[in-house]
Amino acid sequence: MALVTNAQGGFTASVLNTLHGPGTGTLVNSVLANASSCASTADAISSDSTNCPAPLLDVGTIPATGTLVSTAVETNGGSISGTGNLTAASCGAVGLVDDLLTGTNPGLLYYGVNLSQPGDPAIAGQTSVDFNGTTGFATTATAQTFATPATFTIAGWFKTAATVADTGTILSFSGEQDPEVTNPAANAYDKYVYIDKANSQLYFMIDKGGTKKYVTVTTALAASTWYFFTASDSAATRGLSLQLDNGTAVAKTQANTADLTGYWTLGYGYGATALKGVPYSDYLNGSLSDVAIFPTVISAAEQTALYGGGTVSQSTYASDVVSDGAGSYWPLNDTGSYIYPDAVPGVTTPATTFPDATGNGNPGTPVGGATAGGSGVWSDGAGASLDGTTGYVETATAVNPQVVSESAWFKTTTSGAIMGMTSVQTNGSPAEWDRMLWVDPAGHVVYGIYPGGFEEVTSPGAYDDGAWHFVVATVGPAGQDLYVDGALVASNAAVTAPQNYVGYWHLGFAYTASWPDAPTSDYLDGSIADAAVFDSQLAAAKVNLMYRVHSQGGEYAATMAMAPTSFWTLGESPSGVCALAETTISEVTSAATICVVPAGAGACPALAATSTLSTLSDSSFALATLGSGGLGTLTTTMQPSGAIPAAAMGVHLTLPLYLALESGSWNASTTYLSESLVLE
């Protein structure tokens, strides 16, 4: 397979002054290779975020031999000095978000695709994914079953190639998750939408027990043009329907799909060149946006509303897709930071643990229905999903903090425990238990400790709304305090210490037996991310700073700056794909050359298997202090860590890097959404 070099990178920059104190500055970032730059604004009052152009970070393929080298420059353009840190948190394979409430069917990217591309200019806010026509495609994570008689509708937007006949295959459905590699057996693929090379017309094909049925819109398509289409199969009428734009060009035929369990593939169809009205290629040479799959045949009115005369906004389209009952919806506005949460086909999944990012040796182990790699608070992060009945995370080291703060992001729609401490490592019956956070049956957040008696503080508001919320609970000389979403919501100055015993932390679980106002379940039914414990009592300003960050990297940096005793991001990818590449990152300033990944003075050592992306995940590295106008040149070097499994060839890796400068009440940050391709 040909190597492709259209990987991309970009970043967002922000400046944050949460404490409203003195101090200003700017963070300027540039790339020497292409003279691109982007800067935060000097804002001494509030937060500001700038979306910078992509591609910006000079990235590309990871070659079979040799190395991939990327260079970027960070500048403190302000009047003060600062310090920085970098994290390789949330490494994984780049995915496409299934943007429904369930979010259960994301896509995995392969080879030649470009994200964050312009969509139809008539549709406000729309972006797209470009496919290169020779290697690029995406395949979904979850198998879907269509049994005879089937009913479904495919809807979405596509853009034709500069030469319409060269556009090729828009999408298909296959019995194999990666048909491009595994080549599905006969009749194990159908539901093709494609453009024939002879007449530039749109086709829809289904396979009915080995007999292929076709429907065609005879309108000749224009070059480099966006079109809206729907393709449906009706169990009631046993008829296929294919419509273009507002439905004025409609074609139907009598058929119904055969039984098939399989996966959607965007931008590719196996064996498409053997079809009637042959497409130019099995691949798509063009763009896709806002593709949805419905378990019904949507009505003419719904189709017209989705098309909207070609002027409906992307946000309105997305809302209509959900209200029309779609089962999967890929907006295709991804930036490259979304981590594909499922195992990559053909890549061995390692035993999953949640490392303690502080280096203090207190990792967490998922138990029961606790799953790594779920969606996180921000697009560049992930979290753990918990089933509400058996799933939780247990930590390795026994502790007894008497002045303590505990923090976590959580989301749920019901009553359950967020975190807690007991005298046993497991979820068995303990002798002592307290330092617990839970959501009570009314949706309030409760913080309970037991210094010889039950002591609770409870939020007046409810937080069981299915949205992400940030909770911090502290106890110490200043009393017992509870913060939710950056604000102090409850306190008790009279209580200054928890129970005195040695125990273990549990995430997504608390033993609440005999406790007043106990949750409905001792387990969390929902998600949790970025949980931390501190042997200090965090002040309100620091809690607010942690809440106000704009990214996973920002949360990581803000948390680590406050010296936690343990920090579990719970964002590890379960795919194992990060072990397929290794990296070093060096920094050169006017004063010194340092190796920040792995940490050390002087130039970085030769790449080794100990520096794989999986081993570097959730680690913090010190950057040199930059004075006013100071420059730090960062060079990232990557290479494969060994033979790449065939099924992983072409999978995009993402390595979000977070850089920060801060001094006093001012800090500026940059999140690089860097991606590269794993190739032969």
DRENVEX-839373 format. One record per residue (C-alpha): residue number from 1; x, y, z. Coordinates in steps of 0.02 Angstrom, whole numbers, plus 50000, padded with zeros to 5 digits. Example, Ala and Ser with C-alpha at 12.3 -4.5 7.8 and 13.67 -1.06 7.14 Angstrom:
<babas>
    i     xx     yy     zz
    1  50615  49775  50390
    2  50684  49947  50357
</babas>
This chain:
<babas>
    i     xx     yy     zz
    1  50000  50000  50000
    2  50062  50172  49957
    3  50122  50284  50096
    4  50017  50439  50118
    5  50072  50602  50195
    6  49911  50697  50224
    7  49909  50678  50412
    8  49874  50839  50502
    9  49906  50933  50662
   10  49840  51090  50740
   11  49811  51170  50908
   12  49704  51285  51010
   13  49779  51421  51118
   14  49703  51504  51270
   15  49748  51623  51409
   16  49662  51609  51577
   17  49663  51727  51726
   18  49541  51644  51844
   19  49601  51734  52000
   20  49576  51909  51925
   21  49744  51963  51991
   22  49890  52056  51912
   23  49991  51983  51772
   24  49971  51979  51584
   25  50056  51893  51441
   26  50034  51802  51277
   27  50081  51628  51221
   28  50144  51626  51042
   29  50169  51463  50948
   30  50244  51439  50777
   31  50307  51303  50661
   32  50472  51335  50576
   33  50441  51221  50428
   34  50291  51316  50360
   35  50304  51486  50446
   36  50133  51464  50528
   37  50096  51540  50696
   38  49956  51568  50819
   39  49947  51667  50981
   40  49835  51686  51131
   41  49776  51861  51175
   42  49838  51955  51327
   43  49684  51952  51437
   44  49707  51996  51619
   45  49526  51976  51670
   46  49446  51819  51603
   47  49473  51671  51489
   48  49501  51678  51303
   49  49522  51538  51177
   50  49587  51548  50999
   51  49561  51413  50868
   52  49719  51404  50766
   53  49734  51345  50586
   54  49770  51164  50546
   55  49878  51087  50485
   56  50005  51180  50589
   57  50116  51057  50678
   58  50221  50976  50543
   59  50175  50793  50556
   60  50158  50650  50434
   61  50180  50464  50413
   62  50278  50355  50531
   63  50393  50272  50403
   64  50442  50090  50401
   65  50624  50141  50422
   66  50694  50303  50488
   67  50600  50425  50597
   68  50463  50556  50589
   69  50519  50725  50657
   70  50403  50870  50704
   71  50460  51038  50768
   72  50363  51180  50851
   73  50412  51336  50947
   74  50332  51403  51106
   75  50361  51585  51153
   76  50319  51685  51309
   77  50271  51848  51226
   78  50220  51933  51388
   79  50309  52034  51520
   80  50329  51893  51647
   81  50418  51728  51658
   82  50334  51563  51681
   83  50351  51375  51690
   84  50277  51243  51580
   85  50231  51062  51573
   86  50189  50936  51440
   87  50083  50779  51443
   88  50055  50638  51322
   89  49887  50599  51402
   90  49747  50515  51306
   91  49851  50432  51172
   92  49751  50321  51057
   93  49682  50289  50884
   94  49591  50435  50803
   95  49404  50407  50787
   96  49245  50484  50720
   97  49116  50528  50851
   98  48943  50447  50846
   99  48860  50605  50908
  100  48698  50540  50983
  101  48649  50522  51165
  102  48704  50340  51159
  103  48864  50374  51063
  104  48888  50188  51040
  105  48952  50171  50862
  106  49106  50279  50829
  107  49215  50257  50675
  108  49399  50209  50662
  109  49503  50303  50533
  110  49621  50221  50409
  111  49749  50295  50289
  112  49712  50446  50181
  113  49582  50554  50266
  114  49588  50737  50316
  115  49482  50800  50460
  116  49411  50974  50496
  117  49386  51017  50313
  118  49259  51145  50247
  119  49081  51082  50224
  120  48944  51150  50113
  121  48969  51340  50124
  122  48779  51363  50122
  123  48764  51267  50287
  124  48820  51370  50436
  125  48944  51280  50547
  126  48964  51125  50438
  127  49133  51040  50421
  128  49181  50880  50332
  129  49302  50737  50313
  130  49400  50723  50150
  131  49442  50551  50077
  132  49588  50534  49956
  133  49510  50409  49835
  134  49646  50277  49850
  135  49674  50225  50032
  136  49565  50323  50153
  137  49410  50257  50240
  138  49327  50238  50411
  139  49241  50086  50484
  140  49121  50081  50632
  141  49147  49996  50800
  142  48980  49910  50830
  143  48899  49773  50726
  144  48721  49808  50671
  145  48596  49676  50617
  146  48475  49693  50471
  147  48352  49549  50462
  148  48228  49521  50321
  149  48120  49619  50299
  150  48230  49767  50346
  151  48185  49949  50366
  152  48315  50087  50369
  153  48365  50256  50297
  154  48539  50321  50261
  155  48552  50510  50252
  156  48700  50626  50229
  157  48798  50750  50127
  158  48934  50711  49999
  159  49044  50817  49887
  160  49094  50759  49714
  161  49270  50759  49646
  162  49338  50891  49527
  163  49301  50763  49393
  164  49132  50688  49442
  165  49169  50519  49364
  166  49317  50500  49483
  167  49212  50516  49643
  168  49191  50329  49675
  169  49107  50245  49826
  170  49022  50350  49960
  171  48985  50214  50089
  172  48939  50031  50110
  173  48892  49897  50237
  174  48997  49741  50262
  175  49003  49582  50364
  176  49185  49623  50407
  177  49238  49767  50518
  178  49387  49804  50408
  179  49336  49746  50234
  180  49484  49832  50151
  181  49601  49711  50240
  182  49498  49554  50266
  183  49396  49553  50104
  184  49220  49494  50151
  185  49149  49334  50081
  186  49023  49337  49940
  187  48854  49414  49988
  188  48929  49480  50151
  189  48919  49660  50092
  190  48783  49774  50025
  191  48697  49944  50053
  192  48815  50033  49935
  193  48795  50215  49887
  194  48909  50264  49744
  195  48929  50367  49585
  196  48954  50277  49420
  197  49101  50330  49313
  198  49011  50322  49146
  199  48864  50439  49176
  200  48904  50527  49342
  201  48741  50465  49419
  202  48703  50415  49598
  203  48670  50229  49633
  204  48605  50132  49783
  205  48626  49942  49791
  206  48566  49810  49914
  207  48600  49623  49908
  208  48443  49515  49921
  209  48508  49340  49958
  210  48642  49348  49824
  211  48537  49448  49700
  212  48588  49629  49688
  213  48451  49760  49671
  214  48488  49936  49612
  215  48404  50105  49610
  216  48474  50257  49518
  217  48446  50444  49514
  218  48472  50488  49332
  219  48520  50669  49365
  220  48699  50698  49306
  221  48797  50767  49453
  222  48906  50923  49443
  223  49091  50930  49488
  224  49153  50988  49659
  225  48974  51007  49721
  226  48889  50964  49885
  227  48732  50854  49878
  228  48612  50789  50010
  229  48547  50611  49987
  230  48434  50483  50071
  231  48435  50297  50031
  232  48303  50188  50112
  233  48232  50012  50114
  234  48052  49985  50171
  235  47991  49825  50251
  236  47811  49881  50225
  237  47824  49913  50038
  238  47977  49804  50003
  239  48043  49950  49904
  240  48208  50041  49888
  241  48208  50229  49873
  242  48350  50348  49828
  243  48327  50536  49836
  244  48440  50682  49799
  245  48432  50854  49880
  246  48250  50907  49902
  247  48177  50746  49835
  248  48132  50808  49662
  249  48243  50674  49586
  250  48172  50511  49655
  251  48198  50332  49601
  252  48119  50175  49674
  253  48123  49989  49644
  254  48044  49836  49727
  255  48169  49742  49837
  256  48218  49709  50016
  257  48386  49674  50094
  258  48439  49501  50151
  259  48489  49455  50328
  260  48659  49529  50370
  261  48755  49579  50526
  262  48896  49699  50492
  263  48980  49868  50500
  264  48961  50032  50407
  265  49112  50088  50307
  266  49124  50271  50257
  267  49224  50310  50101
  268  49246  50130  50043
  269  49154  49977  49975
  270  49235  49808  49944
  271  49219  49749  49764
  272  49123  49904  49710
  273  49201  49899  49537
  274  49103  49739  49501
  275  48936  49827  49524
  276  48814  49889  49394
  277  48853  50067  49342
  278  49033  50039  49395
  279  49109  50172  49509
  280  49283  50235  49473
  281  49353  50158  49633
  282  49311  50059  49788
  283  49362  50218  49881
  284  49287  50392  49892
  285  49377  50535  49807
  286  49278  50674  49890
  287  49204  50728  50056
  288  49069  50673  50179
  289  48975  50766  50313
  290  48829  50734  50433
  291  48795  50551  50391
  292  48655  50467  50489
  293  48573  50295  50496
  294  48389  50283  50544
  295  48297  50121  50592
  296  48145  50187  50496
  297  48102  50260  50328
  298  48100  50445  50367
  299  47952  50543  50299
  300  47956  50663  50153
  301  47933  50807  50275
  302  48080  50749  50381
  303  48190  50732  50228
  304  48143  50906  50168
  305  48180  50977  50340
  306  48352  50894  50344
  307  48394  50963  50172
  308  48322  51133  50215
  309  48347  51200  50041
  310  48534  51178  50066
  311  48537  51320  50193
  312  48493  51234  50358
  313  48626  51260  50492
  314  48731  51113  50549
  315  48664  51130  50727
  316  48483  51126  50665
  317  48522  50976  50556
  318  48599  50885  50705
  319  48447  50923  50813
  320  48329  50860  50677
  321  48431  50700  50656
  322  48411  50660  50841
  323  48226  50705  50845
  324  48194  50598  50690
  325  48258  50446  50787
  326  48428  50410  50708
  327  48522  50260  50777
  328  48694  50324  50727
  329  48749  50498  50675
  330  48924  50549  50621
  331  48934  50740  50606
  332  49111  50719  50536
  333  49168  50881  50615
  334  49307  50791  50711
  335  49474  50876  50744
  336  49582  50722  50771
  337  49574  50730  50961
  338  49433  50604  50984
  339  49501  50437  51045
  340  49420  50284  50966
  341  49361  50189  51121
  342  49356  50010  51055
  343  49495  49886  51019
  344  49577  49908  50850
  345  49546  49751  50747
  346  49699  49640  50744
  347  49787  49731  50887
  348  49808  49635  51050
  349  49724  49724  51194
  350  49839  49729  51347
  351  49780  49710  51525
  352  49709  49879  51571
  353  49752  49974  51728
  354  49733  50157  51768
  355  49905  50227  51812
  356  49933  50352  51950
  357  49998  50500  51851
  358  50088  50573  52002
  359  50219  50436  52002
  360  50174  50393  52182
  361  50133  50214  52137
  362  49947  50201  52175
  363  49869  50136  52013
  364  49687  50087  51997
  365  49619  49923  51933
  366  49448  49915  51846
  367  49333  49784  51921
  368  49170  49712  51854
  369  49074  49826  51739
  370  49207  49962  51730
  371  49263  49998  51552
  372  49410  50104  51497
  373  49410  50221  51350
  374  49236  50296  51360
  375  49197  50475  51312
  376  49274  50609  51422
  377  49235  50784  51480
  378  49327  50864  51334
  379  49352  50811  51154
  380  49537  50774  51185
  381  49504  50662  51335
  382  49419  50502  51389
  383  49347  50425  51547
  384  49290  50263  51626
  385  49113  50198  51598
  386  49029  50112  51747
  387  48877  49998  51742
  388  48799  50045  51910
  389  48796  49867  51979
  390  48970  49789  51980
  391  49091  49913  51903
  392  49217  50016  52002
  393  49404  50052  52013
  394  49505  49995  52165
  395  49673  50070  52208
  396  49833  49980  52259
  397  49902  50075  52408
  398  49832  50095  52583
  399  49830  50275  52648
  400  49760  50378  52793
  401  49749  50562  52745
  402  49683  50670  52888
  403  49690  50833  52788
  404  49622  50787  52618
  405  49541  50849  52458
  406  49463  50733  52331
  407  49406  50783  52158
  408  49324  50702  52008
  409  49221  50736  51853
  410  49064  50629  51844
  411  48902  50611  51749
  412  48748  50508  51789
  413  48560  50508  51778
  414  48527  50416  51940
  415  48582  50397  52122
  416  48751  50315  52154
  417  48925  50333  52228
  418  49062  50438  52147
  419  49209  50388  52258
  420  49249  50336  52434
  421  49373  50254  52553
  422  49359  50092  52652
  423  49475  49987  52759
  424  49477  49846  52629
  425  49543  49853  52452
  426  49393  49769  52372
  427  49208  49808  52380
  428  49187  49685  52524
  429  49118  49730  52695
  430  49245  49841  52785
  431  49274  49881  52968
  432  49283  50069  52931
  433  49222  50178  52789
  434  49204  50364  52754
  435  49273  50507  52643
  436  49131  50468  52524
  437  49051  50566  52382
  438  48884  50512  52311
  439  48727  50569  52221
  440  48575  50546  52333
  441  48401  50490  52273
  442  48352  50672  52245
  443  48505  50706  52135
  444  48602  50806  52266
  445  48789  50780  52288
  446  48835  50725  52466
  447  49004  50723  52552
  448  49010  50609  52705
  449  49147  50582  52835
  450  49143  50494  53004
  451  49250  50572  53142
  452  49154  50472  53274
  453  48986  50516  53199
  454  48899  50543  53033
  455  48946  50711  52958
  456  48870  50760  52791
  457  48867  50916  52685
  458  48744  50915  52540
  459  48724  51021  52384
  460  48559  51115  52371
  461  48551  51082  52184
  462  48531  50919  52088
  463  48662  50852  51967
  464  48586  50690  51900
  465  48552  50768  51729
  466  48670  50662  51624
  467  48794  50805  51601
  468  48975  50812  51660
  469  48999  50895  51830
  470  49157  50932  51931
  471  49153  50893  52117
  472  49284  50933  52249
  473  49268  50885  52433
  474  49390  50943  52566
  475  49413  50923  52753
  476  49545  51000  52865
  477  49576  51149  52978
  478  49459  51258  52873
  479  49316  51135  52898
  480  49218  51019  52785
  481  49184  51096  52612
  482  49094  51035  52455
  483  49117  51117  52285
  484  49020  51076  52126
  485  49067  51151  51956
  486  49192  51270  52033
  487  49078  51345  52167
  488  49065  51311  52354
  489  48892  51236  52380
  490  48898  51171  52560
  491  49013  51180  52712
  492  49028  51141  52897
  493  49167  51237  52986
  494  49147  51133  53144
  495  49209  50971  53065
  496  49397  50971  53035
  497  49451  50788  53017
  498  49387  50622  52946
  499  49392  50452  53031
  500  49566  50391  53081
  501  49603  50225  52992
  502  49710  50156  52851
  503  49613  50117  52692
  504  49599  50113  52504
  505  49516  50232  52380
  506  49377  50170  52267
  507  49316  50262  52111
  508  49135  50235  52061
  509  49101  50145  52225
  510  49073  50186  52409
  511  49017  50074  52551
  512  48868  50168  52622
  513  48790  50040  52740
  514  48704  50122  52891
  515  48737  50294  52818
  516  48594  50422  52823
  517  48536  50488  52655
  518  48627  50344  52570
  519  48623  50328  52380
  520  48509  50204  52293
  521  48665  50107  52240
  522  48842  50097  52306
  523  48899  50099  52124
  524  48896  50238  51994
  525  48789  50211  51840
  526  48876  50332  51722
  527  49052  50395  51690
  528  49197  50463  51791
  529  49358  50550  51738
  530  49508  50643  51810
  531  49492  50588  51991
  532  49624  50651  52111
  533  49669  50652  52296
  534  49771  50788  52383
  535  49849  50789  52557
  536  49801  50972  52573
  537  49642  51072  52585
  538  49618  51156  52415
  539  49568  51339  52420
  540  49417  51401  52324
  541  49525  51490  52193
  542  49618  51329  52151
  543  49457  51231  52137
  544  49389  51361  52018
  545  49548  51355  51914
  546  49531  51166  51893
  547  49351  51187  51838
  548  49384  51327  51713
  549  49508  51235  51602
  550  49467  51208  51418
  551  49540  51037  51382
  552  49599  50870  51451
  553  49776  50936  51446
  554  49724  51090  51541
  555  49640  50987  51676
  556  49795  50879  51688
  557  49911  51028  51705
  558  49801  51118  51831
  559  49785  50961  51938
  560  49969  50916  51933
  561  50018  51094  51979
  562  49928  51070  52145
  563  50034  50919  52194
  564  49906  50779  52210
  565  49956  50623  52304
  566  49864  50518  52173
  567  49785  50565  52006
  568  49690  50445  51893
  569  49636  50521  51727
  570  49540  50360  51687
  571  49567  50402  51503
  572  49676  50258  51445
  573  49633  50186  51276
  574  49599  49998  51282
  575  49656  49969  51105
  576  49840  49936  51135
  577  49878  50033  50977
  578  49986  50159  51070
  579  50118  50026  51098
  580  50147  50023  50909
  581  50245  50186  50908
  582  50381  50261  51016
  583  50437  50440  51037
  584  50557  50562  51118
  585  50529  50749  51140
  586  50672  50871  51165
  587  50676  51057  51204
  588  50810  51182  51157
  589  50815  51356  51235
  590  50949  51489  51236
  591  51009  51418  51401
  592  51002  51230  51384
  593  50955  51072  51290
  594  50846  50953  51388
  595  50755  50792  51352
  596  50579  50809  51417
  597  50520  50638  51356
  598  50595  50539  51438
  599  50651  50666  51567
  600  50837  50701  51574
  601  50974  50828  51545
  602  51051  50849  51373
  603  50999  50771  51209
  604  50871  50632  51206
  605  50933  50453  51195
  606  50899  50340  51047
  607  50720  50281  51033
  608  50682  50123  51129
  609  50532  50014  51169
  610  50527  50093  51342
  611  50471  50256  51261
  612  50313  50192  51176
  613  50163  50306  51176
  614  50071  50187  51292
  615  50208  50199  51424
  616  50211  50389  51409
  617  50024  50410  51429
  618  49972  50519  51576
  619  50147  50580  51619
  620  50200  50757  51657
  621  50365  50828  51599
  622  50452  50989  51652
  623  50489  51120  51521
  624  50620  51255  51540
  625  50568  51421  51615
  626  50543  51550  51479
  627  50575  51732  51517
  628  50492  51874  51422
  629  50515  51839  51237
  630  50600  51675  51274
  631  50592  51533  51147
  632  50577  51347  51175
  633  50599  51238  51020
  634  50514  51069  51043
  635  50562  50925  50929
  636  50459  50764  50927
  637  50539  50608  50852
  638  50435  50452  50817
  639  50460  50280  50743
  640  50369  50111  50748
  641  50408  50006  50901
  642  50405  49846  50800
  643  50309  49757  50663
  644  50138  49835  50636
  645  49994  49708  50628
  646  49913  49704  50456
  647  49744  49758  50522
  648  49823  49912  50603
  649  49909  49973  50445
  650  49851  50148  50412
  651  49769  50178  50582
  652  49790  50359  50636
  653  49873  50385  50804
  654  49841  50541  50906
  655  49962  50613  51033
  656  49884  50768  51112
  657  50023  50873  51188
  658  49983  51006  51317
  659  50101  51153  51346
  660  50078  51289  51475
  661  50156  51447  51544
  662  50099  51517  51710
  663  50149  51642  51840
  664  50044  51700  51985
  665  49864  51720  51929
  666  49902  51712  51743
  667  49924  51558  51637
  668  49920  51521  51452
  669  49905  51351  51371
  670  49916  51263  51205
  671  49840  51096  51160
  672  49915  51015  51004
  673  49798  50896  50915
  674  49939  50804  50829
  675  49903  50647  50729
  676  50011  50529  50628
  677  49985  50371  50528
  678  50045  50197  50572
  679  50108  50118  50412
  680  50215  49976  50348
</babas>
